[in-house]
Amino acid sequence: MTETTAGPGASRMGTAGAAVAGAAMVANGLAYLLPMLGARYLPVEELSVLATTLALVAIAGVAGVGLQMAVAVHRARHPGAPTHRVSLVTTAVAGGAVVVAAPLVMTALRLSSTVVALVAGTTVAVVLAARWLGELQGEQRFVRLAWAMGMVALGRYGGMIVALVLGADVVVTLLAGMLTAWLVLPVLAWIARPDRPAGDDAVATMRIRQVASAGTAALAMLAVSYADLIFARQLLSPADSGAYAVGTVLTKGALWAPQVIVVLALPRLAVGDNRVRTVVLAIVAACGVVLVAASALAGGFAFRLVGGEDYTSLGRYAPFFAATGALYALIFAAVNAKIAAGSRWPSAPLWVAAAVLAVLTTTVAPRTFQGIMWCALATAAGTALVMVFRPPRASRPATGDRSSPPGPATALPRPAPAAPPG
């Protein structure tokens, strides 16, 4: 599994893209399989507990997303630089937040203290794993990154899947998931072991502010991309909100399908390869056009595949949900470019977009399926225009985080698209 950290060429990038896309498909497949098996093997009340805990880990795990992005940017600029201190701090903060929120979570969501403790333990493992993912991504060791992504998915979901198949209840299932999430950490450390001695940049200090900036951006992206679904739940009838939820599956598919290219591009963006930003946005936009066109041609089939025969008639709305996701994909790529450039507030436009969407849906638009759909599409379009056509401005680097000189611009070939997330 030896892999150079030098800038990869076209053929290497093609291999890297295929590997990362394959790992993403495995991860998303396991994420989809788990709730499906839960619905089959667990009573309704325990299924609700499982779904709620998965959501809590996903929310708390946003800290891990921010950690991975920040570590990737730092390692791209300073190969071999230490990341353990900031990783431990981030992990402690994420786990501590779950513990502090435990009384509220137990009361509001009717979860036992045992379940909340398992959520905290799993969160710590998930966030800590992001350190090694970020190191591999930042040093462009993408084949190893793909192996690591697969191991994280197996650790996060594999234990729970096996427990469910063996007939375990929800508590034992969550315990199995926590244990396997911890067991894969030494494997990740081994996969991410350095291929060469650290250079002079190994003394570069990584700041917690870098993680906070990236983590806040990830949280904002999560909030704005799920806000319309939440408003639909609040403002529509149960039948209409259920139909809207089916449509948002297409939105999430269009959002995450081209994101493997962002994973590959982030290290190049971090060292000032600004032409890559244009290439990435062009590829993501092209993917979006293809997905929107496909949904226009096969919208009825897409709704039937996701929700069943009862939703086939809504196929005429499929292109609009896909377009919203495609626009969010562009926004996500632009946010990553801002993070790579060291922008101080990369999440600000996303929080503004979430506020605008809230105002539109609650005070302006009709409280209908179509009204919320158009609000989401308009918000995504406006935000994309602002972020795509406004190149990122780099802030002054933190002490000890000086950027390396930019390397030669490298155009990225289009890899195979990743599967939509769970």
C-alpha positions as CSV (number, residue, x, y, z in Angstrom):
1,M,0.0,0.0,0.0
2,T,3.0,2.3,-0.6
3,E,1.9,5.6,-2.1
4,T,3.8,8.7,-2.9
5,T,2.6,12.1,-1.6
6,A,3.8,14.0,-4.7
7,G,1.3,15.8,-6.8
8,P,-0.5,13.0,-8.7
9,G,-0.7,12.9,-12.5
10,A,-3.8,12.3,-14.6
11,S,-3.7,8.5,-14.4
12,R,-3.0,8.5,-10.7
13,M,-5.9,11.0,-10.1
14,G,-8.2,8.7,-12.1
15,T,-7.2,5.8,-9.9
16,A,-7.5,7.9,-6.8
17,G,-11.0,9.1,-7.8
18,A,-12.2,5.6,-8.5
19,A,-10.9,4.4,-5.1
20,V,-12.4,7.2,-3.1
21,A,-15.7,7.0,-5.0
22,G,-15.8,3.2,-4.3
23,A,-15.1,3.8,-0.6
24,A,-17.9,6.4,-0.5
25,M,-20.3,4.0,-2.1
26,V,-19.5,1.3,0.5
27,A,-19.9,3.8,3.3
28,N,-23.2,5.1,2.0
29,G,-24.4,1.6,1.3
30,L,-23.8,0.5,4.9
31,A,-25.4,3.7,6.1
32,Y,-28.6,2.9,4.1
33,L,-28.5,-0.8,5.1
34,L,-28.5,-0.1,8.8
35,P,-31.9,1.6,9.2
36,M,-33.4,-0.9,6.7
37,L,-32.4,-3.8,8.9
38,G,-33.5,-1.9,11.9
39,A,-37.0,-1.6,10.5
40,R,-37.0,-5.3,9.9
41,Y,-35.5,-6.6,13.2
42,L,-36.5,-4.0,15.8
43,P,-39.8,-3.1,17.4
44,V,-41.1,0.3,16.4
45,E,-40.1,2.0,19.6
46,E,-36.5,0.6,19.5
47,L,-36.3,1.6,15.8
48,S,-37.1,5.2,16.8
49,V,-34.3,5.1,19.3
50,L,-31.9,3.7,16.7
51,A,-32.8,6.4,14.2
52,T,-32.6,9.2,16.8
53,T,-29.1,8.1,18.0
54,L,-27.8,7.9,14.5
55,A,-29.0,11.4,13.9
56,L,-27.3,12.6,17.2
57,V,-24.0,11.0,16.2
58,A,-24.2,12.6,12.8
59,I,-24.8,16.0,14.3
60,A,-22.1,15.7,16.9
61,G,-19.8,14.2,14.3
62,V,-19.8,17.5,12.3
63,A,-16.8,18.3,14.5
64,G,-15.1,15.4,12.8
65,V,-15.9,16.8,9.4
66,G,-14.4,20.1,10.4
67,L,-11.4,18.3,11.8
68,Q,-10.8,16.3,8.7
69,M,-10.9,19.4,6.4
70,A,-8.7,21.5,8.7
71,V,-6.1,18.7,9.1
72,A,-6.2,18.1,5.3
73,V,-5.5,21.8,4.6
74,H,-2.7,21.9,7.2
75,R,-1.0,18.7,6.0
76,A,-1.2,19.9,2.4
77,R,0.8,23.0,3.4
78,H,3.1,21.3,5.9
79,P,3.5,17.5,5.2
80,G,4.3,15.6,8.3
81,A,3.2,18.4,10.7
82,P,1.8,17.2,14.0
83,T,-2.0,17.1,14.4
84,H,-2.5,15.0,17.5
85,R,-3.0,17.9,20.0
86,V,-5.7,19.7,18.1
87,S,-7.3,16.4,17.3
88,L,-7.5,15.5,21.0
89,V,-8.9,18.9,21.8
90,T,-11.6,18.7,19.1
91,T,-12.5,15.2,20.2
92,A,-12.8,16.2,23.8
93,V,-15.0,19.2,23.0
94,A,-17.3,17.1,20.8
95,G,-17.6,14.4,23.4
96,G,-18.0,16.9,26.2
97,A,-20.8,18.7,24.3
98,V,-22.8,15.4,24.2
99,V,-22.2,14.9,28.0
100,V,-23.2,18.5,28.8
101,A,-26.4,18.2,26.7
102,A,-27.2,14.7,28.1
103,P,-29.9,15.9,30.5
104,L,-31.7,17.9,27.8
105,V,-31.4,15.1,25.3
106,M,-32.7,12.5,27.8
107,T,-35.7,14.6,28.6
108,A,-36.6,16.0,25.1
109,L,-35.9,12.8,23.2
110,R,-36.9,10.3,25.9
111,L,-33.6,8.4,25.8
112,S,-32.0,6.5,28.6
113,S,-28.8,7.5,30.2
114,T,-27.2,4.3,28.8
115,V,-28.1,5.2,25.3
116,V,-26.8,8.8,25.7
117,A,-23.5,7.4,27.1
118,L,-23.2,5.2,24.0
119,V,-23.8,8.2,21.8
120,A,-21.0,10.1,23.6
121,G,-18.6,7.1,23.3
122,T,-19.4,6.6,19.6
123,T,-19.0,10.4,18.9
124,V,-15.6,10.4,20.4
125,A,-14.4,7.5,18.2
126,V,-16.0,9.0,15.0
127,V,-14.4,12.5,15.6
128,L,-11.0,11.0,16.5
129,A,-11.0,8.9,13.3
130,A,-11.2,12.1,11.2
131,R,-7.7,13.0,12.2
132,W,-6.2,10.2,10.1
133,L,-8.6,10.8,7.2
134,G,-7.5,14.4,7.1
135,E,-3.8,13.5,7.2
136,L,-4.2,11.1,4.2
137,Q,-6.3,13.6,2.3
138,G,-4.0,16.5,2.9
139,E,-0.9,14.5,1.7
140,Q,-2.8,13.2,-1.3
141,R,-2.4,9.6,-0.4
142,F,-5.9,8.9,-1.8
143,V,-5.7,5.1,-2.2
144,R,-4.9,4.8,1.5
145,L,-7.7,7.4,2.2
146,A,-10.1,5.1,0.4
147,W,-9.0,2.1,2.6
148,A,-9.4,4.3,5.7
149,M,-12.9,5.5,4.6
150,G,-13.9,1.9,4.2
151,M,-12.6,1.0,7.7
152,V,-14.4,3.9,9.3
153,A,-17.6,2.8,7.6
154,L,-17.2,-0.7,8.8
155,G,-16.4,0.5,12.3
156,R,-19.3,2.9,12.4
157,Y,-22.0,0.6,10.9
158,G,-20.6,-2.9,10.6
159,G,-20.9,-3.8,14.3
160,M,-24.5,-2.6,14.5
161,I,-25.5,-4.5,11.3
162,V,-24.1,-7.7,12.7
163,A,-25.8,-7.2,16.0
164,L,-29.1,-6.6,14.4
165,V,-28.9,-9.7,12.2
166,L,-28.0,-11.8,15.3
167,G,-31.2,-10.5,17.0
168,A,-29.8,-8.0,19.5
169,D,-31.9,-5.3,21.0
170,V,-31.2,-1.6,20.4
171,V,-28.9,-1.1,23.4
172,V,-26.7,-4.1,22.5
173,T,-26.7,-2.9,18.9
174,L,-25.5,0.6,19.8
175,L,-22.9,-1.0,22.1
176,A,-21.6,-3.1,19.3
177,G,-21.4,-0.1,17.1
178,M,-19.4,1.9,19.7
179,L,-16.9,-1.0,20.2
180,T,-16.2,-1.5,16.5
181,A,-15.8,2.2,16.0
182,W,-13.1,2.2,18.6
183,L,-11.5,-1.0,17.4
184,V,-10.8,0.4,13.9
185,L,-8.8,3.4,15.3
186,P,-5.5,1.5,15.6
187,V,-6.0,0.2,12.0
188,L,-6.5,3.8,10.8
189,A,-3.3,4.9,12.6
190,W,-1.5,2.1,10.8
191,I,-2.9,3.0,7.4
192,A,-1.9,6.6,7.9
193,R,1.6,5.9,9.0
194,P,4.1,8.1,7.2
195,D,6.0,6.8,4.2
196,R,9.0,9.2,4.8
197,P,10.5,11.1,7.7
198,A,8.9,14.5,8.5
199,G,10.5,17.5,7.0
200,D,11.2,21.0,8.3
201,D,7.4,21.8,8.2
202,A,6.8,19.2,10.9
203,V,7.2,22.0,13.5
204,A,4.3,24.0,12.0
205,T,1.6,24.4,14.7
206,M,-2.0,23.7,13.9
207,R,-4.5,26.0,15.6
208,I,-7.9,25.1,17.0
209,R,-9.3,28.1,15.2
210,Q,-8.7,26.3,11.9
211,V,-10.9,23.4,13.1
212,A,-13.6,25.7,14.4
213,S,-13.8,27.6,11.1
214,A,-14.1,24.4,9.1
215,G,-16.5,22.8,11.6
216,T,-18.7,25.8,11.6
217,A,-18.9,25.7,7.8
218,A,-19.7,22.0,7.8
219,L,-22.5,22.6,10.4
220,A,-23.9,25.5,8.3
221,M,-23.9,23.4,5.2
222,L,-25.8,20.7,7.1
223,A,-28.3,23.2,8.4
224,V,-29.0,25.0,5.1
225,S,-29.3,21.8,3.1
226,Y,-31.8,20.2,5.6
227,A,-33.7,23.4,6.5
228,D,-36.4,22.9,3.9
229,L,-37.1,19.4,5.1
230,I,-37.6,20.7,8.7
231,F,-39.9,23.5,7.5
232,A,-41.9,21.0,5.5
233,R,-42.3,18.9,8.6
234,Q,-43.6,21.9,10.5
235,L,-45.8,23.6,7.9
236,L,-47.3,20.9,5.8
237,S,-49.7,18.1,6.4
238,P,-48.2,14.7,7.3
239,A,-48.9,13.4,3.8
240,D,-47.4,16.4,2.1
241,S,-44.4,16.5,4.4
242,G,-43.8,12.8,3.7
243,A,-43.9,13.4,-0.1
244,Y,-41.5,16.3,0.4
245,A,-39.1,14.0,2.3
246,V,-39.1,11.7,-0.7
247,G,-38.1,14.6,-2.9
248,T,-35.3,15.6,-0.7
249,V,-33.7,12.2,-1.2
250,L,-33.0,13.4,-4.8
251,T,-31.7,16.7,-3.5
252,K,-29.2,14.9,-1.3
253,G,-28.2,12.6,-4.1
254,A,-27.4,15.5,-6.4
255,L,-25.6,17.3,-3.5
256,W,-23.2,14.5,-2.6
257,A,-22.8,12.6,-5.9
258,P,-19.9,14.9,-7.2
259,Q,-18.2,15.5,-3.9
260,V,-15.4,13.1,-4.5
261,I,-13.9,15.7,-6.7
262,V,-13.8,18.1,-3.8
263,V,-12.0,15.6,-1.7
264,L,-9.3,15.2,-4.3
265,A,-9.0,19.0,-5.0
266,L,-8.8,20.3,-1.4
267,P,-5.0,19.7,-1.0
268,R,-4.3,21.5,-4.2
269,L,-6.5,24.4,-3.2
270,A,-4.7,24.6,0.1
271,V,-1.3,25.3,-1.5
272,G,-2.7,28.1,-3.7
273,D,-3.5,26.2,-6.9
274,N,-6.3,28.6,-7.8
275,R,-7.0,27.2,-11.3
276,V,-8.2,24.0,-9.6
277,R,-11.1,26.0,-8.1
278,T,-12.4,26.8,-11.6
279,V,-11.9,23.2,-12.8
280,V,-13.7,21.8,-9.7
281,L,-16.6,24.1,-10.1
282,A,-16.9,23.3,-13.8
283,I,-16.9,19.5,-13.1
284,V,-19.4,19.8,-10.2
285,A,-21.7,22.0,-12.4
286,A,-21.4,19.5,-15.3
287,C,-22.4,16.7,-12.9
288,G,-25.4,18.8,-11.8
289,V,-26.5,19.4,-15.4
290,V,-26.4,15.6,-16.1
291,L,-28.3,14.8,-12.9
292,V,-31.0,17.4,-13.5
293,A,-31.4,16.2,-17.1
294,A,-31.7,12.6,-15.9
295,S,-34.3,13.5,-13.3
296,A,-36.3,15.4,-16.0
297,L,-36.4,12.3,-18.2
298,A,-37.0,9.8,-15.4
299,G,-38.6,11.8,-12.6
300,G,-41.5,9.4,-12.1
301,F,-39.1,6.4,-11.9
302,A,-36.9,8.3,-9.3
303,F,-39.8,9.1,-7.0
304,R,-41.2,5.5,-7.3
305,L,-37.7,4.1,-6.6
306,V,-37.4,6.2,-3.5
307,G,-40.9,6.2,-2.1
308,G,-42.9,3.6,-3.9
309,E,-45.8,3.7,-6.4
310,D,-47.8,6.3,-4.4
311,Y,-45.3,9.0,-5.3
312,T,-44.9,8.3,-9.0
313,S,-47.2,11.2,-9.9
314,L,-44.7,13.7,-8.3
315,G,-42.1,12.9,-10.9
316,R,-42.6,16.3,-12.6
317,Y,-41.0,17.9,-9.6
318,A,-37.9,15.7,-9.6
319,P,-35.8,18.2,-11.7
320,F,-36.4,21.0,-9.2
321,F,-35.2,18.9,-6.3
322,A,-32.2,17.7,-8.3
323,A,-31.4,21.3,-9.2
324,T,-31.5,22.4,-5.6
325,G,-29.0,19.6,-4.7
326,A,-26.8,20.5,-7.7
327,L,-26.6,24.1,-6.6
328,Y,-25.8,23.1,-3.0
329,A,-23.0,20.9,-4.5
330,L,-21.5,24.0,-6.1
331,I,-21.9,25.9,-2.8
332,F,-20.1,23.1,-0.9
333,A,-17.2,23.2,-3.4
334,A,-17.0,26.9,-3.0
335,V,-17.0,26.6,0.8
336,N,-14.1,24.1,0.6
337,A,-12.2,26.6,-1.5
338,K,-12.7,29.3,1.1
339,I,-11.5,26.9,3.9
340,A,-8.5,26.0,1.8
341,A,-7.7,29.7,1.3
342,G,-7.9,30.4,5.1
343,S,-10.9,32.6,4.8
344,R,-11.9,33.8,8.3
345,W,-15.7,33.3,8.0
346,P,-16.4,30.7,5.3
347,S,-19.7,29.8,6.8
348,A,-21.2,33.3,6.9
349,P,-23.1,33.1,3.5
350,L,-24.6,29.8,4.5
351,W,-26.0,31.1,7.8
352,V,-27.5,34.0,5.9
353,A,-29.0,31.6,3.4
354,A,-30.6,29.5,6.2
355,A,-32.1,32.7,7.7
356,V,-33.4,33.8,4.2
357,L,-35.0,30.4,3.7
358,A,-36.6,30.5,7.1
359,V,-38.2,33.9,6.3
360,L,-39.3,32.9,2.9
361,T,-41.0,29.7,4.0
362,T,-42.6,31.0,7.1
363,T,-43.8,34.5,6.0
364,V,-43.8,34.8,2.2
365,A,-44.4,31.6,0.3
366,P,-47.6,29.6,0.4
367,R,-47.5,26.8,2.9
368,T,-47.6,24.1,0.2
369,F,-45.4,21.4,-1.2
370,Q,-44.6,23.6,-4.2
371,G,-44.1,26.7,-2.1
372,I,-41.3,25.2,0.1
373,M,-39.7,23.6,-3.0
374,W,-39.5,26.9,-4.8
375,C,-38.1,28.7,-1.7
376,A,-35.4,26.1,-1.3
377,L,-34.5,26.3,-5.0
378,A,-34.4,30.1,-5.0
379,T,-32.3,30.2,-1.9
380,A,-29.8,27.7,-3.3
381,A,-29.6,29.6,-6.6
382,G,-28.9,33.0,-4.9
383,T,-26.3,31.5,-2.5
384,A,-24.6,29.8,-5.3
385,L,-24.3,33.0,-7.4
386,V,-22.8,34.8,-4.4
387,M,-20.3,32.1,-3.5
388,V,-19.2,30.9,-7.0
389,F,-18.6,34.3,-8.5
390,R,-16.9,35.7,-5.4
391,P,-13.4,34.1,-5.2
392,P,-12.2,33.4,-1.7
393,R,-10.0,35.9,0.1
394,A,-7.2,34.4,2.2
395,S,-6.9,35.7,5.7
396,R,-3.6,36.3,7.4
397,P,-2.3,32.8,8.4
398,A,-2.2,31.9,12.0
399,T,1.2,31.9,13.7
400,G,3.0,28.7,12.7
401,D,0.7,28.1,9.8
402,R,2.5,29.7,6.9
403,S,1.5,28.5,3.5
404,S,3.8,26.7,1.2
405,P,4.5,28.2,-2.2
406,P,1.8,27.2,-4.7
407,G,2.6,24.3,-6.9
408,P,1.9,24.0,-10.6
409,A,-1.7,24.1,-11.5
410,T,-3.2,20.7,-12.2
411,A,-6.4,20.1,-14.0
412,L,-8.4,17.3,-12.4
413,P,-10.1,14.6,-14.5
414,R,-13.6,13.7,-13.7
415,P,-13.7,10.6,-11.4
416,A,-16.6,8.3,-11.0
417,P,-19.4,9.9,-9.0
418,A,-19.9,8.8,-5.4
419,A,-23.2,7.4,-4.2
420,P,-25.6,9.6,-2.2
421,P,-25.1,9.5,1.5
422,G,-27.1,7.9,4.2
